[in-house]
Amino acid sequence: MGITAKGKKNAGLLTEGSIAKGILSFAIPLFLGQLLQQFYNVADAWVVGNFADNDSFAAVSSAGNLTFLIIGFFNGIAIGGGVVISKYFGARDGKSVEVAIHTNFLFGLIASALSTIVGLILIPVLLRLMQTPENVLPASLLYLRVYFAGVSTIIMYNIGMSIMRALGDSLHPLYYLFISSVINVVLDLLFVAVFHWGVGGAAAATIIAQGVSAVMCIYRMCKMEGVARLDFKKLHYNGPMMHEVITQGLPTGIQNSVISIGNIVIQKNINSFGSFAMAGVGAYSKLEGFAFLPITCMSMALPTFISQNLGAKEYNRAKKGAVFGIITGVAVAELIGIGFYIGIEPLLRFFVDEEQSVSYGEMHAHVTTLFFCLLAFSHCAAGVLRGCGKSIIPMAAMLAFWCGLRIVYVTTALEFIPKFTMISWAYPLTWSCSSIVFLLFLIFSDWTHAFEKKAAKSKVIK
């Protein structure tokens, strides 16, 4: 097809060769990229935690759920767009690949404008709804306003990254993320430690660094050859392709936002225990991000592997890849969870040295870490289902359990037992429920022929 980089015709195809080697060779750059992303996030927290006060650290640490509420929605649709590109790439349908790439990029431009507007309008309202303590509120407002003013850089990087990964290229996004991570750390230290700009400086550092990575992604795509090349003259609205991208990605986008709503409710309850609880759980969440790396990279690799192989009608290969990916993700995540359970206290002190904050973080970790295997299974199984075009199943399961059940459980449990650890138990409970649903669906449904069934149904309707 000639739809990848110069001199690498058909590079990135995952439909041939060793299954384990194919998945791991694709997943390892994703792992390293996510590792850099965590260092990226940790840089903000560490610099603010060491060169600003506890309230500033609490503000930065608790901002993740709010940013993901909006960004996660559009990034979820971008993931769906990646599945569409992978499917056509696996089927060697070059013309459809070209249209899908330009449709995804156009969607990113639209999403950037909407995210900026919606974010800036909703931030004050959401912070109030979360009952953010008055001593933390000014820092939270400043951080999030700067963040959403430049959120387009984050969205466009994720769009570019999704397109390249859909074509089997997980290496170049890693290079760009490494460069932007270095820039972020340098700017964090300059803006916060030297210029004393506080949380606003930390947010500005993130936006600038992500902007650099977005520009590099776009430049790379413009230099590609064949139908994978991004050509701004070809950016126009294609109704059927946009419909396919949004139909595939909307459930994941809704899922991301819904999970964020559930986590915002939980964050509201954490906030009710004060700024030390916010700081302690915030410090834990930064560490938890590292524990989730094998889960994240495998759940990102599986949709590309599955969709390419189903597009190529390699059904048995897709099944074997799903089993390998899920088992690998679960095993590694649980080993990391055990390690975190044992050594969480000194790790927390890397971010906060207030005894009360460390105590809250330790309590939370001792409830959740041994159940990382369930979280890994849910995410990897969801990756398989997205890869076969059934993104509604993960959306429904996570809406029901990771949002609905979490909210009901936390609200009810704290009424009867007003202890902090009751909040922490919301996570193992909901991970268990979603894992059961995904397991049953993978065993008893014919997910390997989902694309053909969907195409046949569309023909009947027409």
N, C-alpha and C positions, 0 to 999 in steps of 0.2 A: 504493500500500500504506500510505502514511503511517507509515513505520517509522523515520524519522530525526528530526532536531531540528525544533522548532516552526518552521513557515513554510518548511520545506525538504523537502517531500514528494519521496521517491525521490532525494534528493541522495546522491551517492556511487556511483551506478550507472556502471559502466565498460563497458557494453554498447553505447553509442552514441557518435557523434562521432569525431573524429580519434583514431587509435590512439596516435600519438606523444604528442599533447597529453594524452590520458587517462592514459597510463602516467607521463609526466613530472610532470604535475600531482599525481599521487598519490605519486610517488617523491620529489619534491623535499622535501616536509615530512618524509618518512622520512629523507632524507639529512641535513637540518638536525637532526632528532631524534637520529640516530646521531652527528652531529658533537658535539652537546651531551653525549651519553653518553660520548664519548671525552674531552671536557674534564672531565667528571665523574670518569672513571677517572684521568685525568692529574693532577687536583687532588690526589688522595690521594698519588700517586707523587711529585709535585713537592714538596708540603709535607713529606712524610716524608723525601725525599731531601735537602732543604735545611735541615730543622730537627731531624732525627734522624741516626742513624749509618748506615753502609753495611749493617750486618746488618739493621736495620729496613727499609731500602729493599729489600733482597733478599727479606725475608719478604713484604712487600706485593706486590712484583712477581711472585713465583712462586706466589701464592695463586690466580691465575685458573683454572688447570686443575682445582684441587680444588673450587672453588666451582661451576664449570661442570659437573663430573661429576654433581652432584646436581641443581642448578637446571636445567641443560640438559635433563635427562630430562623434568621436568615442563613446562618451557617448550616442549619439542618437541611434547608432547601438546596444549598450548594452541594451537600453530600449526595442528595438525590440526583442532582445534575451530574455528579461524578459517576454514579451508577449507570445513568443513561449513556454517557460517553464510553464507559467500559464495555457495556453491552454491544454497542456498535463497533467498538474497536476489536473485541473478540470475534465478532461476526465478519470482520474485515470490510465493513461498509463505510468506505472513506468519505463519501459525500455527507452521510448522516453525522459522522464524527465532526466534520467541519462546521456544519450547522449547529450542532450541540455545543461545541466550544464557544462559538460567538454568542449563542443564546445565553449560556452561563455567564459570560463576561458582561453582557448587557444587563442581565439580572443583578449582577454585583453592583453596577453603577446605580441602578434604581434602589437597591437595598441600602447602599451607603447614604443616599439622601434621606430615605425614610428613617433609618436608624438615628441619624443626627437629630432630626426634628423631634421624633418620638422620645428619644432619650432625654433631651434637654427639657422637654415639657413634663415628663413623668417623674424625673428624679426627685424633686422636692416632695411630691405627693407620696411616692413609694417609701421614702425615708421616714416620713411621718407615720405611715401605716405600719411600718416595721417597729415603731416605737423606739427609734434610735435615741439613746440618751442625749440630753441637751449638751453635755460636755463633749460629745463626739460629733454631733450634728454639723457644726460649721466645717470641720475637716472633711467629713463625708461629702458634703455639698460641693466643696471646692474640688476635691479629687474627681468626682463623677462628672462635674461640668467640664473640666478640662478634657477628661477622657472621651466624653461623647462629642465634644467639639471636633475631635480628630478621629472619630471612630471609623471613618471611611478607609483609613490606611489599614486598619485591622481586617475589615471585611474584604477589601480587595486583595490583601495577601492571602487570605483563606480561600478566596475564589481561585486565584492563580495556582495555589498549592493543590486544591481539589482537582483542577483540570490536569495538572502534570501527573498527579498520582493516578488518575483514571487511565492515563496512557502508560502506566507502569513505571513512571519516573519518580521515585521517592528520594533520589540522591540530591538533585539540585535544590529542592526546598530545604534540605538539610544544610547545604552550604550557605544559603541565604539567611537561614535562621541563626546559624553560628555567627555570621557577621553582625546581624542586628542585635544578638545577645551581647556581644562585646560592646557595641555602641550603647546599648541600654545601661550596662553596668557603669561605663565611663560617665554617661550623662547623669545617672542617678547620683553618683558620688559628687559630680560637679554641682548639680542643681540643689541637692539636699544638704550634703556635708559641707560644701564650700560656700555656695550662695545662700544657703538657709532658706530655700523656697518651700520647704515642707512638703506636704502631700501634693500640692500643685506641681512642684518640680518633679516628683516621682511620676505623676500622670503624664506630664509633658515629655519626659524621657521615654516612656513607653510608646507614645504616639509617634515621636520622631524616629525611633528605632524601627518600629513596624512599618513606617513609611518607606524607609530605605529598603526593607525586604520586599515590600509590595512593588516598588519600582524595578528591583532586580528580577522579580518573577515576570512582570509584564515585558521587560526587555528580552528575557529569555524566550518567551512565547512569540514575540515578534520576529525572532531570529530562527525559529523553527522552519523546516522545509515541508513542502507538501500540504495536505489538508489540515495539519495540526498548527499551521502558522496563524498567529493572530494578526488580522488585517482590519484596522479601524474602519476602512471603507466598507467592510462587509458586516458592520454592526447594524443590523436592522431587526425589527420585530418579526419573529416567525411564530405565528399563532400555534400551529400544531406542536412544534418543538417546545415552546414555552409551556404549553399545557402539559406535555409529557414530563418536563423537568419539574414543574410545580406539583403535578400529581404524584410523582415519585418522591419528591423531597418534602412536601407539606406535612405529611404525618411526622417525619423526624423533626421538622421545625416546631410543630405544635408540641411534640413530646419534650423537646428541650425547654421550651418556655413553661410548659406545665410542671416539669420537674423543678424548674426554678421557682415557680409559685409555691410549690410544696416546701422547698428549702427556705424560701423567704419567710413562710409561716414559722418554720423551725427556728430560723434566725431571730425572728421576733421574740420567741420564747427564750432563746439564749440571751438576747438583749435584756430580758427582764431580770436576769441574774446579775447584771451590771457589767462594767467595762472590763473587769478582770476575766469574767467568763468569755466575753467577746474576744479578748486578746488571746486567751488560752486556746479556745477552739480555732481561732484564726491561725495561730502558730501550728496547731495540729494539722489544719487543712493544707498548709504549705508542705508539710512533711508527707501528708497523705497523697499529695500529687505525685510524689516520687514512687510511692507504693503502687499507684494506679498505672504506672508507665507500661508494664507488660500487658495490662488489660486494654489500655487505650490503643497501643500500637497494633495489637492483634485484632481488635474490633474495627480498626481502620483498614487493615490489610485484607480482612476477609471479604468485605463487600466487593472490592476490586477483583480478587481472585475468583469469587463465586460468579459474579456477573460476566466476567470474561469467559469463563468456562461454560456457563450456561448459554451464552451467546454463540459459542462455538459448538454447542450440543455435546459437550464432554460431561455428561451427567454423573458418571461414576467417579470421575476425577473431582468434580465439585463436592460430592459426598465425602470422599476421603480427605479432601482439603478442609472441609468443615470440622470433621472429627479431630484431625491433627491440630487445627488452630484452637479449638475449644479446650482440648486437653492441655495443650502447652500453656495457654493463658491462665487456666485454673491452677495448674501445678505451681507455676512461678509466682503467681499472686499470693498463694497461700504461704509459700516459703517466706516471702517478704513480710507478710502479715505476722507470722510468728516472730521474725526478727524485730519488727516494730513493737510488738507486745513486750518483748524482753527489754529493749533498750530505749524506750520512748522518752524517759525523763531527761537524760543528758541531751537528746536531740532537741527537745522543746526549749532548753536553755540557750540554744543557738540564737533563738529569736527573742525570747523574753526571759528575764531573770527575776521577775516578781513571783514570790512563792505562791500566791493565790492563783495567778494566771497559769503557772506550771501545773498546779494541782487540778485545775479544771481540764486542761489539755490531757493530762494523764488519765483522769477518770473517763474521758470520752474515748481515748485510744483503747483502754482495757476492755471496753464493751464491744468496739467495732472491729478491731484488727484481725481477730481470729476467724472472721466471717468473710474475708476478702475473696475466698474461693467462690462464694455465691454471687458476689458482685461481678467477678470475672466471667462466670458462666452466663449471667444475664446479658452482659455487654457483648460477649463474643457470639452468643446465640442471636442477639439482635442484629449483629453485623452480618450473619449468614442470611437472615430473613430480609434485610435491606438489599443484599446482593442479588436475591432472587426476585426482587420487586415487591415483596410483601411488607412494606414499611408500616402499614396500618397495624399489623399485629404488635410490634414493639411499642407503637404509640399507645394503643389501647391498654396494653398490660402496664406500662409505666404511668399512664394517666390514672389508671385504677389504683395501683399500689404505691408508686413513688410520689404521687401527689395526694389522691383522695384518702387512701388508707393512712398515710403519714399524718395528714392534717387531723383526721378523726382520732387516730391513736394519741398523738401528742396532746391535743386539746383535752381529751378524756382522761388520759393517764395523769396529767398534772393536776387535774381537779381532785383526784383521789390520793395521789402520792406526789406531792410537790417537791420532788427531788431532781437534781440536775441530770442524773444518769437515766431517768425515764425518757428524756429527750434522745439520748444516745441510742437507746434500744429501738428507736424508730427505724434505723438503718438496717440492722440484721433482719428485722421482721419483714420489711418490704422487699429486701433482696431475696429472701426465701420464697415469698409468694410469687414474684416474677420468674424465678428460676423454675418453679414447678410448671408454670404455664408454658414457658419456652420449651422445656424438655418434652412435654406432651405434644406440642405442635410439631417439633422436629421429628419425633418418632412416628406420629400417626398421619401427618399430612404429606402430600406429594409435592413438596416445595421445589423439587428439581425441574418440574415442567411448568412452573408458574408463568414464565414468559409466553410460552406457546398457548396456554389456556387463556391468558389475557388477550393475546392477539386474536385468537379464534372468537372470543367473546365480542371484541370490538368489531370484527367483520360481520357477525350476526346482527349486532345493533345497527350498523350502517345499512 
